[in-house]
Amino acid sequence: MIKLRDLLAEMELPKNQFVSLDSADVKDAKEVLFNLIQTAYAPIGGHLKFKSPADVTDPGLDHWVAADIDADPEIDVTYFGKETPYGIKHTGIGHDGERGNIKKLLIRKTAELKKPGNYVELSGAAFDSFHSRGGVPIIDDESTVRRILNRDIEWHGAHPKGTKPGDGWYTRVIGGKPVTKILVGNL
């Protein structure tokens, strides 16, 4: 793997601190960031929007945070999203697969999602992590959810299968398939 010192010579990430990346940093680190994203999303077949390192430089993604957590001088974790009129919509994570690094990433992102102006759309294990274990609040007002998403959704309120808590569940089409989701965060 590329060493952080070689890759980002002008930007030294301090150990165990999450640092915002600007567009130049993201461009310089696109291979590393892409690999972290691929590792994180490998169990579900990859992230829908990242097929190559060039996808990391999407100008719509303007919120990147990364950290060097362990002993080696490489970026270990990242999370990203985009600024919207409602705050930062978190759209993904990346990690090196190391359990301790993943835990620190999830703790950091959970704390950020509890701060005003941060939200994420999720389901499944991510919902369990951020809401059920992390206590990130559910955004359950139907008109607010519809306004934020600004797309066709089938509103459910309670989870349609009754398998998850909360009253903000909806289904929308993602990648040509209907997917049941919920928004959590702090607007």
Accessible surface in RSA format (square Angstrom, percent):
REM  Atomic radii and reference values for relative SASA: ProtOr
REM  Chains: A
REM  Algorithm: Lee & Richards
REM  Probe-radius: 1.40
REM  Slices: 20
REM RES _ NUM      All-atoms   Total-Side   Main-Chain    Non-polar    All polar
REM                ABS   REL    ABS   REL    ABS   REL    ABS   REL    ABS   REL
RES MET A   1   123.86  64.1  47.18  31.2  76.67 182.6  46.79  39.8  77.07 102.1
RES ILE A   2    79.02  45.0  69.49  51.8   9.53  23.0  76.62  55.2   2.40   6.5
RES LYS A   3    93.29  45.5  91.63  56.2   1.66   4.0  59.45  53.5  33.84  36.0
RES LEU A   4     9.87   5.5   8.26   5.9   1.61   4.0   9.85   6.9   0.02   0.0
RES ARG A   5   169.48  71.2 158.09  80.6  11.39  27.1  65.91  90.1 103.57  62.8
RES ASP A   6   112.23  78.6  83.84  83.4  28.39  67.1  28.71  67.6  83.51  83.3
RES LEU A   7    38.20  21.3  21.61  15.5  16.59  41.7  25.74  18.1  12.46  33.5
RES LEU A   8     6.42   3.6   1.45   1.0   4.97  12.5   5.36   3.8   1.06   2.8
RES ALA A   9    75.31  69.2  51.41  79.3  23.90  54.4  55.12  77.6  20.19  53.5
RES GLU A  10   180.73 103.8 141.26 106.9  39.47  94.0  61.49 118.9 119.24  97.4
RES MET A  11    30.52  15.8  26.06  17.2   4.47  10.6  28.06  23.9   2.47   3.3
RES GLU A  12   148.43  85.2 123.49  93.4  24.94  59.4  44.02  85.1 104.41  85.2
RES LEU A  13    13.54   7.5   0.22   0.2  13.32  33.5   0.22   0.2  13.32  35.8
RES PRO A  14    56.36  41.1  44.80  40.8  11.56  42.0  56.36  46.5   0.00   0.0
RES LYS A  15    90.05  43.9  75.40  46.3  14.65  34.9  75.27  67.7  14.78  15.7
RES ASN A  16    83.87  57.8  61.23  59.2  22.63  54.5  24.81  59.7  59.06  57.1
RES GLN A  17   103.18  57.7  99.52  72.7   3.66   8.7  27.39  58.3  75.79  57.5
RES PHE A  18    38.65  19.3  16.67  10.3  21.98  57.2  16.67  10.1  21.98  62.9
RES VAL A  19    39.01  25.7  35.64  32.3   3.37   8.1  39.01  33.9   0.00   0.0
RES SER A  20    83.99  71.0  66.95  89.3  17.04  39.3  37.96  80.8  46.03  64.5
RES LEU A  21    11.31   6.3   0.01   0.0  11.30  28.4   0.74   0.5  10.57  28.5
RES ASP A  22    86.83  60.8  76.51  76.1  10.32  24.4  44.27 104.2  42.56  42.4
RES SER A  23    98.19  83.0  81.64 109.0  16.55  38.1  52.94 112.7  45.25  63.4
RES ALA A  24    61.55  56.6  54.27  83.8   7.28  16.6  60.94  85.8   0.61   1.6
RES ASP A  25    24.12  16.9  24.12  24.0   0.00   0.0   0.02   0.1  24.09  24.0
RES VAL A  26     6.27   4.1   6.27   5.7   0.00   0.0   6.27   5.4   0.00   0.0
RES LYS A  27   133.56  65.2 129.00  79.2   4.55  10.8  72.11  64.9  61.44  65.4
RES ASP A  28    81.33  57.0  65.60  65.3  15.72  37.2  11.84  27.9  69.48  69.3
RES ALA A  29     0.16   0.1   0.02   0.0   0.13   0.3   0.16   0.2   0.00   0.0
RES LYS A  30    63.92  31.2  63.92  39.2   0.00   0.0  24.25  21.8  39.67  42.3
RES GLU A  31    84.70  48.6  84.50  63.9   0.20   0.5  31.25  60.4  53.46  43.6
RES VAL A  32     4.64   3.1   4.63   4.2   0.01   0.0   4.64   4.0   0.00   0.0
RES LEU A  33     0.00   0.0   0.00   0.0   0.00   0.0   0.00   0.0   0.00   0.0
RES PHE A  34    23.95  12.0  23.95  14.8   0.00   0.0  23.95  14.5   0.00   0.0
RES ASN A  35    70.55  48.6  68.28  66.0   2.27   5.5  15.84  38.1  54.70  52.9
RES LEU A  36     1.98   1.1   1.83   1.3   0.15   0.4   1.98   1.4   0.00   0.0
RES ILE A  37     0.00   0.0   0.00   0.0   0.00   0.0   0.00   0.0   0.00   0.0
RES GLN A  38    62.06  34.7  59.45  43.5   2.61   6.2  20.53  43.7  41.54  31.5
RES THR A  39    58.16  41.4  46.50  47.1  11.66  27.8  27.39  36.8  30.76  46.5
RES ALA A  40    18.67  17.2   0.84   1.3  17.83  40.6   0.87   1.2  17.81  47.2
RES TYR A  41    40.79  19.0  40.64  23.1   0.15   0.4  28.02  21.1  12.77  15.7
RES ALA A  42    65.25  60.0  44.10  68.1  21.15  48.1  49.38  69.5  15.87  42.0
RES PRO A  43   118.06  86.0  74.80  68.2  43.26 157.3  87.99  72.6  30.08 186.9
RES ILE A  44   134.77  76.7 101.60  75.7  33.18  80.0 111.34  80.2  23.43  63.6
RES GLY A  45    72.81  89.8   0.00   N/A  72.81  89.8  39.24 107.7  33.57  75.2
RES GLY A  46    16.88  20.8   0.00   N/A  16.88  20.8   9.05  24.8   7.83  17.5
RES HIS A  47    20.43  11.2  18.13  12.6   2.29   5.9  15.54  16.0   4.89   5.7
RES LEU A  48   108.41  60.4  92.61  66.3  15.80  39.7  92.74  65.1  15.67  42.2
RES LYS A  49   143.81  70.2 128.27  78.7  15.55  37.0  89.46  80.5  54.35  57.9
RES PHE A  50     5.47   2.7   2.85   1.8   2.62   6.8   2.85   1.7   2.62   7.5
RES LYS A  51   144.29  70.4 117.15  71.9  27.14  64.6  95.61  86.1  48.69  51.9
RES SER A  52    43.49  36.8  42.46  56.7   1.04   2.4  34.46  73.4   9.03  12.6
RES PRO A  53    31.21  22.7  31.21  28.4   0.00   0.0  31.21  25.8   0.00   0.0
RES ALA A  54    60.93  56.0  52.43  80.9   8.50  19.3  53.06  74.7   7.87  20.9
RES ASP A  55    46.64  32.7  39.63  39.4   7.00  16.6   9.21  21.7  37.42  37.3
RES VAL A  56     0.40   0.3   0.00   0.0   0.40   1.0   0.00   0.0   0.40   1.1
RES THR A  57    54.32  38.6  36.36  36.9  17.96  42.8  21.11  28.3  33.22  50.2
RES ASP A  58    66.33  46.5  57.93  57.7   8.40  19.9  17.54  41.3  48.79  48.7
RES PRO A  59   127.64  93.0 100.98  92.1  26.65  96.9 111.43  92.0  16.20 100.7
RES GLY A  60    38.58  47.6   0.00   N/A  38.58  47.6  34.74  95.3   3.84   8.6
RES LEU A  61    27.22  15.2  18.00  12.9   9.22  23.2  18.00  12.6   9.22  24.8
RES ASP A  62    81.26  56.9  52.00  51.8  29.27  69.2  33.15  78.0  48.12  48.0
RES HIS A  63    27.00  14.8  25.01  17.4   1.98   5.1  15.07  15.5  11.93  13.9
RES TRP A  64     6.50   2.6   4.16   2.0   2.34   5.5   3.65   1.9   2.86   4.6
RES VAL A  65     4.05   2.7   4.05   3.7   0.00   0.0   4.05   3.5   0.00   0.0
RES ALA A  66     0.00   0.0   0.00   0.0   0.00   0.0   0.00   0.0   0.00   0.0
RES ALA A  67     0.00   0.0   0.00   0.0   0.00   0.0   0.00   0.0   0.00   0.0
RES ASP A  68     4.02   2.8   4.02   4.0   0.00   0.0   0.00   0.0   4.02   4.0
RES ILE A  69    12.60   7.2   4.34   3.2   8.26  19.9   4.34   3.1   8.26  22.4
RES ASP A  70    43.44  30.4  34.46  34.3   8.98  21.2  34.18  80.5   9.26   9.2
RES ALA A  71   102.79  94.5  68.96 106.4  33.82  76.9  78.49 110.5  24.29  64.4
RES ASP A  72    50.89  35.6  43.70  43.5   7.19  17.0  25.74  60.6  25.14  25.1
RES PRO A  73    23.39  17.1  22.81  20.8   0.58   2.1  23.39  19.3   0.00   0.0
RES GLU A  74    20.24  11.6  19.50  14.8   0.74   1.8   1.42   2.8  18.82  15.4
RES ILE A  75     2.58   1.5   0.54   0.4   2.04   4.9   0.54   0.4   2.04   5.5
RES ASP A  76     1.77   1.2   1.77   1.8   0.00   0.0   0.00   0.0   1.77   1.8
RES VAL A  77     0.00   0.0   0.00   0.0   0.00   0.0   0.00   0.0   0.00   0.0
RES THR A  78     0.00   0.0   0.00   0.0   0.00   0.0   0.00   0.0   0.00   0.0
RES TYR A  79     0.00   0.0   0.00   0.0   0.00   0.0   0.00   0.0   0.00   0.0
RES PHE A  80     0.59   0.3   0.59   0.4   0.00   0.0   0.59   0.4   0.00   0.0
RES GLY A  81     0.00   0.0   0.00   N/A   0.00   0.0   0.00   0.0   0.00   0.0
RES LYS A  82    67.87  33.1  67.87  41.6   0.00   0.0  25.14  22.6  42.74  45.5
RES GLU A  83   116.09  66.7  94.13  71.2  21.96  52.3  19.41  37.5  96.68  78.9
RES THR A  84    34.55  24.6  15.92  16.1  18.63  44.4  22.25  29.9  12.31  18.6
RES PRO A  85   131.20  95.6  86.50  78.9  44.70 162.5 100.16  82.7  31.04 192.9
RES TYR A  86    68.48  32.0  53.98  30.7  14.51  37.7  42.58  32.0  25.90  31.9
RES GLY A  87    19.77  24.4   0.00   N/A  19.77  24.4  18.09  49.6   1.69   3.8
RES ILE A  88    33.28  18.9  33.28  24.8   0.00   0.0  33.28  24.0   0.00   0.0
RES LYS A  89    28.79  14.0  28.79  17.7   0.00   0.0  10.10   9.1  18.69  19.9
RES HIS A  90     1.42   0.8   0.00   0.0   1.42   3.6   0.00   0.0   1.42   1.6
RES THR A  91    39.14  27.8  18.81  19.1  20.33  48.4  25.83  34.7  13.31  20.1
RES GLY A  92     4.34   5.4   0.00   N/A   4.34   5.4   3.98  10.9   0.37   0.8
RES ILE A  93    31.37  17.8  31.37  23.4   0.00   0.0  31.37  22.6   0.00   0.0
RES GLY A  94     0.00   0.0   0.00   N/A   0.00   0.0   0.00   0.0   0.00   0.0
RES HIS A  95    20.35  11.1  20.35  14.1   0.00   0.0   9.36   9.6  10.99  12.8
RES ASP A  96    43.01  30.1  19.47  19.4  23.54  55.7  18.38  43.3  24.63  24.6
RES GLY A  97    39.92  49.2   0.00   N/A  39.92  49.2  15.18  41.7  24.73  55.4
RES GLU A  98   102.85  59.1 101.40  76.7   1.45   3.5  22.00  42.5  80.86  66.0
RES ARG A  99   207.69  87.2 200.38 102.1   7.32  17.4  77.02 105.3 130.68  79.2
RES GLY A 100    44.64  55.0   0.00   N/A  44.64  55.0  37.45 102.8   7.18  16.1
RES ASN A 101     7.29   5.0   7.05   6.8   0.25   0.6   0.00   0.0   7.29   7.0
RES ILE A 102    41.29  23.5  41.29  30.8   0.00   0.0  41.29  29.7   0.00   0.0
RES LYS A 103   134.77  65.8 130.62  80.1   4.16   9.9  77.43  69.7  57.34  61.1
RES LYS A 104    97.01  47.3  93.85  57.6   3.17   7.5  64.32  57.9  32.69  34.8
RES LEU A 105     0.00   0.0   0.00   0.0   0.00   0.0   0.00   0.0   0.00   0.0
RES LEU A 106    48.42  27.0  47.97  34.3   0.45   1.1  48.42  34.0   0.00   0.0
RES ILE A 107   104.97  59.7 100.15  74.6   4.82  11.6 103.48  74.5   1.49   4.0
RES ARG A 108    79.23  33.3  75.01  38.2   4.22  10.0  21.01  28.7  58.23  35.3
RES LYS A 109     3.68   1.8   3.68   2.3   0.00   0.0   0.36   0.3   3.33   3.5
RES THR A 110    17.13  12.2  17.13  17.4   0.00   0.0  12.56  16.9   4.57   6.9
RES ALA A 111    49.78  45.8  42.31  65.3   7.48  17.0  46.97  66.1   2.81   7.4
RES GLU A 112    16.30   9.4  15.83  12.0   0.47   1.1   7.41  14.3   8.90   7.3
RES LEU A 113     0.00   0.0   0.00   0.0   0.00   0.0   0.00   0.0   0.00   0.0
RES LYS A 114    93.05  45.4  82.80  50.8  10.25  24.4  41.18  37.1  51.87  55.3
RES LYS A 115   115.10  56.2 114.00  69.9   1.11   2.6  68.29  61.5  46.81  49.9
RES PRO A 116   104.54  76.2  87.50  79.8  17.04  61.9  87.73  72.4  16.81 104.5
RES GLY A 117    23.08  28.5   0.00   N/A  23.08  28.5  19.40  53.2   3.68   8.2
RES ASN A 118    10.82   7.5  10.82  10.5   0.00   0.0   0.00   0.0  10.82  10.5
RES TYR A 119     2.67   1.2   2.67   1.5   0.00   0.0   0.00   0.0   2.67   3.3
RES VAL A 120    10.33   6.8  10.33   9.3   0.00   0.0  10.33   9.0   0.00   0.0
RES GLU A 121    22.63  13.0   8.98   6.8  13.65  32.5   2.98   5.8  19.65  16.0
RES LEU A 122     7.17   4.0   5.94   4.2   1.23   3.1   7.17   5.0   0.00   0.0
RES SER A 123    31.83  26.9  25.60  34.2   6.23  14.4   8.14  17.3  23.69  33.2
RES GLY A 124    33.57  41.4   0.00   N/A  33.57  41.4  29.74  81.6   3.83   8.6
RES ALA A 125    80.49  74.0  67.53 104.2  12.97  29.5  69.04  97.2  11.45  30.3
RES ALA A 126    42.45  39.0  32.88  50.7   9.57  21.8  38.67  54.5   3.78  10.0
RES PHE A 127     0.00   0.0   0.00   0.0   0.00   0.0   0.00   0.0   0.00   0.0
RES ASP A 128    38.28  26.8  38.28  38.1   0.00   0.0   8.83  20.8  29.45  29.4
RES SER A 129    18.71  15.8  15.86  21.2   2.85   6.6   8.36  17.8  10.35  14.5
RES PHE A 130    10.51   5.3  10.51   6.5   0.00   0.0  10.51   6.4   0.00   0.0
RES HIS A 131    41.56  22.7  38.63  26.9   2.93   7.5  23.72  24.5  17.84  20.8
RES SER A 132    65.00  54.9  28.69  38.3  36.31  83.6  30.28  64.5  34.72  48.6
RES ARG A 133   181.50  76.2 143.76  73.3  37.74  89.8  75.44 103.1 106.06  64.3
RES GLY A 134    16.75  20.7   0.00   N/A  16.75  20.7  13.19  36.2   3.56   8.0
RES GLY A 135    46.23  57.0   0.00   N/A  46.23  57.0  28.93  79.4  17.30  38.7
RES VAL A 136     0.00   0.0   0.00   0.0   0.00   0.0   0.00   0.0   0.00   0.0
RES PRO A 137    59.59  43.4  53.52  48.8   6.08  22.1  59.59  49.2   0.00   0.0
RES ILE A 138    34.99  19.9  14.71  11.0  20.27  48.9  14.71  10.6  20.27  55.0
RES ILE A 139    16.76   9.5  13.00   9.7   3.76   9.1  16.76  12.1   0.00   0.0
RES ASP A 140    76.91  53.9  64.18  63.9  12.74  30.1   2.99   7.0  73.92  73.7
RES ASP A 141    72.23  50.6  66.33  66.0   5.89  13.9  30.67  72.2  41.55  41.4
RES GLU A 142    66.78  38.3  62.78  47.5   4.01   9.5  19.66  38.0  47.12  38.5
RES SER A 143    70.68  59.7  61.50  82.1   9.18  21.1  48.62 103.5  22.06  30.9
RES THR A 144    23.66  16.8  23.66  24.0   0.00   0.0   9.36  12.6  14.30  21.6
RES VAL A 145     0.00   0.0   0.00   0.0   0.00   0.0   0.00   0.0   0.00   0.0
RES ARG A 146    93.39  39.2  88.01  44.9   5.38  12.8  43.61  59.6  49.78  30.2
RES ARG A 147   130.83  54.9 115.37  58.8  15.46  36.8  64.11  87.6  66.72  40.4
RES ILE A 148    18.10  10.3   1.19   0.9  16.92  40.8   1.19   0.9  16.92  45.9
RES LEU A 149    12.12   6.8   1.99   1.4  10.13  25.5   4.44   3.1   7.68  20.7
RES ASN A 150   130.35  89.9 107.73 104.1  22.62  54.5  20.40  49.1 109.95 106.3
RES ARG A 151   120.34  50.5  97.50  49.7  22.85  54.4  37.76  51.6  82.58  50.0
RES ASP A 152   138.02  96.7 122.09 121.5  15.92  37.7  39.21  92.3  98.81  98.5
RES ILE A 153    20.20  11.5   0.00   0.0  20.20  48.7   4.57   3.3  15.63  42.4
RES GLU A 154   108.69  62.4 101.03  76.4   7.66  18.2  42.31  81.8  66.38  54.2
RES TRP A 155    56.19  22.5  32.99  16.0  23.20  54.5  20.94  11.2  35.25  57.2
RES HIS A 156    53.95  29.5  22.63  15.7  31.32  80.1  17.41  17.9  36.55  42.5
RES GLY A 157    10.49  12.9   0.00   N/A  10.49  12.9  10.49  28.8   0.00   0.0
RES ALA A 158    60.38  55.5  53.85  83.1   6.53  14.9  53.85  75.8   6.53  17.3
RES HIS A 159    25.52  13.9  17.87  12.4   7.65  19.6   6.36   6.5  19.16  22.3
RES PRO A 160    69.95  51.0  27.81  25.4  42.13 153.2  37.43  30.9  32.52 202.1
RES LYS A 161   168.74  82.3 137.51  84.4  31.23  74.4  89.42  80.5  79.32  84.5
RES GLY A 162    64.86  80.0   0.00   N/A  64.86  80.0  30.45  83.6  34.41  77.1
RES THR A 163    93.88  66.8  62.59  63.4  31.29  74.6  64.16  86.2  29.72  44.9
RES LYS A 164    51.64  25.2  40.32  24.7  11.32  27.0  22.58  20.3  29.07  31.0
RES PRO A 165    75.19  54.8  62.66  57.1  12.53  45.5  74.30  61.3   0.89   5.5
RES GLY A 166    25.36  31.3   0.00   N/A  25.36  31.3  11.48  31.5  13.88  31.1
RES ASP A 167    85.63  60.0  81.68  81.3   3.95   9.3  18.72  44.1  66.91  66.7
RES GLY A 168     0.00   0.0   0.00   N/A   0.00   0.0   0.00   0.0   0.00   0.0
RES TRP A 169     1.47   0.6   1.47   0.7   0.00   0.0   1.47   0.8   0.00   0.0
RES TYR A 170     0.00   0.0   0.00   0.0   0.00   0.0   0.00   0.0   0.00   0.0
RES THR A 171    21.92  15.6  19.48  19.8   2.44   5.8  16.26  21.8   5.67   8.6
RES ARG A 172    27.90  11.7  23.69  12.1   4.21  10.0   4.95   6.8  22.95  13.9
RES VAL A 173    98.83  65.0  79.94  72.4  18.90  45.5  79.94  69.5  18.90  51.2
RES ILE A 174    36.32  20.7  28.22  21.0   8.10  19.5  31.81  22.9   4.51  12.2
RES GLY A 175    64.84  80.0   0.00   N/A  64.84  80.0  31.92  87.6  32.92  73.7
RES GLY A 176    67.88  83.7   0.00   N/A  67.88  83.7  32.65  89.6  35.23  78.9
RES LYS A 177   142.44  69.5 142.28  87.3   0.16   0.4  86.17  77.6  56.28  59.9
RES PRO A 178   100.61  73.3  80.80  73.7  19.81  72.0  80.91  66.8  19.70 122.5
RES VAL A 179    45.98  30.3  42.20  38.2   3.78   9.1  45.98  39.9   0.00   0.0
RES THR A 180    35.25  25.1  27.10  27.5   8.16  19.4  11.73  15.8  23.53  35.6
RES LYS A 181    36.04  17.6  36.04  22.1   0.00   0.0   2.88   2.6  33.16  35.3
RES ILE A 182     0.00   0.0   0.00   0.0   0.00   0.0   0.00   0.0   0.00   0.0
RES LEU A 183     0.00   0.0   0.00   0.0   0.00   0.0   0.00   0.0   0.00   0.0
RES VAL A 184     0.00   0.0   0.00   0.0   0.00   0.0   0.00   0.0   0.00   0.0
RES GLY A 185     3.22   4.0   0.00   N/A   3.22   4.0   0.00   0.0   3.22   7.2
RES ASN A 186    49.00  33.8  46.22  44.7   2.78   6.7   4.19  10.1  44.81  43.3
RES LEU A 187    85.38  47.6  30.95  22.1  54.43 136.8  43.19  30.3  42.20 113.6
END  Absolute sums over single chains surface
CHAIN  1 A     9700.3       7465.4       2234.9       5269.7       4430.6
END  Absolute sums over all chains
TOTAL          9700.3       7465.4       2234.9       5269.7       4430.6
